[in-house]
Amino acid sequence: MSQPLVVEPPLQIATWSPTKYNGRFTAMVSGYLTVVNNCLALTRDSKELTTKDNTYLLVLADDSFSWDVDKEILLFEGKPYKIGDELYLGGGAFTYPNANITDQVEVSWIECGLDKGWLGG
């Protein structure tokens, strides 16, 4: 008897479309790419258990990156990153719900299970 085919849903990558009215985000963060509830995220420490307290939903400007589905590689600023790699990223932190930002973020926050994000790209 053959096993049923299990198809995983595609990784959710939160995006936003910056405008000239958003200002400039000048803070920096370093963290490790991870996946939380099938959403791309950034966690502080690769050796620490990933929780919503130490993890940000990674929100990238919609024209700043590409994702290779087959290789599971994020191409950001001309460099490839895989899950677990360290990433240095400019931007700014925010919490959900923040009416100024969260209505611009393209992802299901509830499905991701995170209540803070890092807006970058």
C-alpha positions as CSV (number, residue, x, y, z in Angstrom):
1,M,0.0,0.0,0.0
2,S,1.4,3.4,-0.9
3,Q,1.6,6.3,1.5
4,P,-0.7,9.3,0.7
5,L,1.2,12.2,-0.8
6,V,1.6,15.0,1.8
7,V,1.9,18.4,0.3
8,E,3.2,21.2,2.5
9,P,1.8,24.7,2.0
10,P,4.3,27.2,0.5
11,L,6.3,29.2,3.0
12,Q,4.6,32.5,3.9
13,I,6.9,35.6,3.5
14,A,5.4,38.8,4.9
15,T,5.8,41.8,2.5
16,W,5.0,45.4,2.5
17,S,5.1,48.2,-0.2
18,P,7.1,51.2,1.2
19,T,6.1,54.6,0.0
20,K,7.8,58.0,0.2
21,Y,5.6,58.7,3.2
22,N,7.0,55.8,5.3
23,G,10.2,57.6,6.2
24,R,13.5,55.9,6.7
25,F,14.2,53.1,9.1
26,T,17.7,53.3,10.5
27,A,17.8,50.7,13.3
28,M,19.8,47.5,12.7
29,V,19.1,43.9,13.9
30,S,21.0,40.7,13.6
31,G,19.3,37.3,13.9
32,Y,18.9,33.9,12.3
33,L,16.4,33.0,9.7
34,T,13.9,30.5,11.0
35,V,10.4,29.3,10.2
36,V,7.5,29.7,12.7
37,N,4.2,28.1,11.7
38,N,5.2,28.1,8.1
39,C,6.2,31.9,8.2
40,L,9.7,33.3,7.5
41,A,10.9,34.8,10.8
42,L,14.1,36.2,12.4
43,T,15.2,34.8,15.9
44,R,17.8,36.3,18.2
45,D,19.8,33.1,18.9
46,S,20.2,30.0,16.8
47,K,20.8,27.8,19.9
48,E,17.8,29.1,21.9
49,L,14.3,27.6,21.7
50,T,12.3,29.8,19.3
51,T,9.4,31.6,21.0
52,K,7.3,34.6,20.2
53,D,9.3,36.5,22.8
54,N,12.6,36.1,21.0
55,T,11.4,36.0,17.4
56,Y,10.2,38.7,14.9
57,L,8.0,38.1,11.8
58,L,10.4,39.1,9.0
59,V,8.6,41.6,6.8
60,L,10.5,42.5,3.7
61,A,9.9,45.3,1.1
62,D,8.2,43.5,-1.7
63,D,10.9,44.5,-4.2
64,S,14.0,43.8,-2.0
65,F,14.2,40.0,-2.2
66,S,13.5,36.8,-4.0
67,W,12.8,33.3,-2.7
68,D,14.0,30.1,-4.4
69,V,11.3,27.6,-3.5
70,D,13.2,24.5,-4.7
71,K,16.4,25.4,-2.8
72,E,14.7,27.2,0.1
73,I,17.1,30.2,-0.3
74,L,16.3,33.8,0.4
75,L,18.2,36.2,-2.0
76,F,18.5,39.5,-0.2
77,E,20.7,42.4,-1.3
78,G,22.5,40.1,-3.7
79,K,23.4,37.5,-1.1
80,P,21.9,34.0,-0.6
81,Y,20.6,33.0,2.9
82,K,19.2,29.6,3.9
83,I,17.2,28.8,7.1
84,G,19.5,29.0,10.0
85,D,21.9,31.6,8.5
86,E,22.6,34.8,10.3
87,L,21.2,38.0,8.7
88,Y,22.0,41.6,9.4
89,L,19.2,43.9,8.4
90,G,18.3,47.5,8.7
91,G,14.7,48.6,9.5
92,G,12.5,48.9,12.5
93,A,10.6,46.8,15.0
94,F,6.8,47.0,15.5
95,T,4.1,45.1,17.3
96,Y,0.8,43.7,16.2
97,P,-1.7,45.2,15.9
98,N,-0.2,48.6,15.0
99,A,-2.6,50.3,12.7
100,N,0.1,52.4,11.1
101,I,2.0,49.4,9.8
102,T,0.1,46.1,10.2
103,D,-2.6,46.9,7.7
104,Q,0.2,47.2,5.1
105,V,1.7,43.8,5.8
106,E,0.7,41.0,3.5
107,V,0.5,37.9,5.6
108,S,-1.9,36.2,8.1
109,W,-0.5,37.3,11.5
110,I,-2.8,34.9,13.3
111,E,-1.5,31.9,11.3
112,C,2.1,32.9,12.0
113,G,1.5,33.2,15.8
114,L,3.9,36.1,16.3
115,D,2.9,39.5,17.7
116,K,6.0,41.5,16.7
117,G,7.8,42.1,13.4
118,W,10.9,43.5,11.9
119,L,10.2,45.8,8.9
120,G,13.1,45.8,6.6
121,G,14.3,45.8,3.0
